[in-house]
């Protein structure tokens, strides 16, 4: 969750689609790590984890969601 907060230190807005890309570059993730799917096969694991992190940070009122997405 901390890396997501670090992305927002400048006070700007990032959409949900931009964050996984920024984080994957920051952590230098491999293509295999980025394409690993959840057991259900419906979503990539990394995107899922980023999404849940955003949700939990918003619920803790550490991130604002000015609009959907």
C-alpha positions, 0 to 999 in steps of 0.5 A: 500500500505504501508505494501507492501512497508514494505515487500520490505525494505530489497531490496529483490525480492518477486513474486506476489504470495508470497506477499498475503501470507506474508500480510495475515500472518502479518495481521492475516486474517481469512479464510473467509477474504481470500476466500471472492470473488469479486461480479464477482466471478472470483477472491478473493477480497484480491488477487485483492486488493494486485494486484492493490496495486502493480500496483499503486506502480509500476506506481508511481515508488515506486516498480520496476518490474524487470520481469513479475509477 
